[in-house]
Amino acid sequence: MKNINIPMLLLATLVILMFVLVGIAIAFRNIWLILLFILLGCAFMGFGITLKRRRK
């Protein structure tokens, strides 16, 4: 059984949470929160991809 990489798991969970919050912001019809959570989600995803590339 492989070891679970906890920091990357938490980062992936954070990215998913940001995009869930986009859906909630859409329900509240708040354009600023929508833009904020989209930008944060993309930033966290980019950070995770960068970390993954550096490890290989």
Secondary structure by P-SEA (a helix, b strand, c coil): ccccaaaaaaaaaaaaaaaaaaaaaaaaccaaaaaaaaaaaaaaaaaaaaaaaaac
